[in-house]
Amino acid sequence: MPMPARPIAVAALMSTLALPAAAEITAAEVWADWQRLVTSYGPTLTVGSEERTGDGLTLIDVAVEYDDPEEDLRVMATIPEIVFEERGDGTVEITVSSQYPVAVAGTDVETGLPYSFNLTARQPGLVTIASGDEGATRYDYLGPEVTASIDTIVVDGEEVDFDLLVGLNGLKGSYEATDGVPGSFVSKTDAEEFTITAEGVDPDDSAASFAIAMNVSDISSEGSGIVTALAGFGDMSTVLSSGFDTSWTVSHGAAEYTFAGANGAELFNLTTTSESGSLAGEIGPGGLVYEGGNTGLDVTLSSSDMPFPQVSFSMSEAMGRLAIPTVPAEEASDFGLMLRLAGLDIDEALWNLFDPAGQIPRDPATLLIDIAGQARWLVDVFDPEVTGEMGPDAVPGEIESLTIEALELSVAGAEITGDGAFAFDNSGAGPFAPAPSPSGTLNLRLEGGNTLLDTLVAMGLLPEEQAMGARMMLGLFARPGSGEDTLVSTIEVGTDGSISANGQRIR
């Protein structure tokens, strides 16, 4: 006879807990911590009835309500039962009803139309164990499946044909939080699979429909930081000034996304797959950083409007990173932007549209832009009152330096690379005033450019006179480099506003 899932889950959780010898927490303390965590985000909690037992606490009809009058948004979840059971070893086992309803209602900001929809949250077999003490509580949880589905959605009094199911399978994780303001947290979540399926019909056109499906495997996420003023999270300026500072990472394995749309006889399909991916971010007074990407990316697109069955392309890597300051400061701080698209390989069918003879090299293309520098905000750009009072000519910040760490574009047998560095005079008295006045050097190198021009002319895609004009422009700004069909250029901008190319002044 197979063993029940719940005892196995509890045993598995207990085997992973590393508790201090004197750590102990009661059911009442865990419930108080839950209330603190939930209400710190803004919602209110009400309980239909509360029953204290010898080894725990049972709550009936727990209502969690969030109301935002400014956005005209109301969310209400009603949980039939929550049980906190003291296990006799200083830990508390928590079980929540296997499913409960969530009602959402509001007004669309763009259309002004009222809407409402009902969700059903399901978490059969989910077990949570609380440990620690009253000042720092840790929650370890384990569950086979957690899902949320939309049951009905109504817009302006009419029901919309729309279905949505979101699910996490093989869920395991922990969350540890300290009491007080500010408080700190550490979280970790793993899941075997994350899925989304959605389909619907345009309420204004019954012939138009869509279907979406996404599947992501082997998900792992971690987060930590200091949290405070969460009830006013919409006001990012207040949150940052109160000490909010968090970071997080998410990684995953193979992923697939599909979109299918139809409008009568017109059909559209998009499929995207990747081998792995990641996301990471941090936000606090020290700045905002967001980065992520995918490896082994494949995209296939088909449409009844296209003259061929489908188009596909792949990339070995697609990555991006953005870093900016978040608060006004006397001293400049780091910023950066990076975009890398490596190994872009286009389907032969698309190449053959304009190069059926295969004259252009079809090596995978690469694009890399990596810049960094120092800058500062002059005003609080996250404060809507400040930004709302700024005129069209107001300058919210200033840049002090810019470094081009790397610049690369390789496509069709040609490659351009570069780097450089510039400083900026923000005094308003520089040669480019009232704009900031740059000074510095940009180095560029082009390989295979003339060969590509010759190929395009031979194919009839580029008129000879335009190719000649392009060569003349290259001659003004570049000089021959080492190697065949190589041009190099050094662009210098002086503090007096002068601009020179390879030592020849052009301004």
Secondary structure, DSSP 8 states (H G I E B T S, - for coil): ----HHHHHHHHHHHH----TT----HHHHHHHHHHHHHHTS-EEEEEEEEEETTEEEEEEEEEEEEETTTTEEEEEEEEEEEEEE-SSS-EEEEE-SEEEEEEEEE-TTT--EEEEEEEEE-TT-EEEEEE-SSEEEEEEEEEEEEEEEEEEEETTEE--EEEEEEEEEEEEEEEEE-SSSEEEEEEEEEEEEEEEEEEEETTEEEEEEEEEEEEEEEEEEEEEEE--GGGTT-HHHHHHTT-EEEEEEEES-EEEEEEEEETTEEEEEEEEESEEEEEEEEETTEEEEEEEEEEEEEEEEETTSSSS-EEEEEEEEEEEEEE--SB-SS-EEEEEEEEEEEEEE-HHHHHHH-TT--S----EEEEEEEEEEEEESS-TT-HHHHHH--TT---EEEEEEEEEEEEEEETTEEEEEEEEEEEE-SS-STTTTS-EEEEEEEEEEESHHHHHHHHHHTTSS-HHHHHHHHHHHHHH-EE-SSTTEEEEEEEE-TTS-EEETTEE--
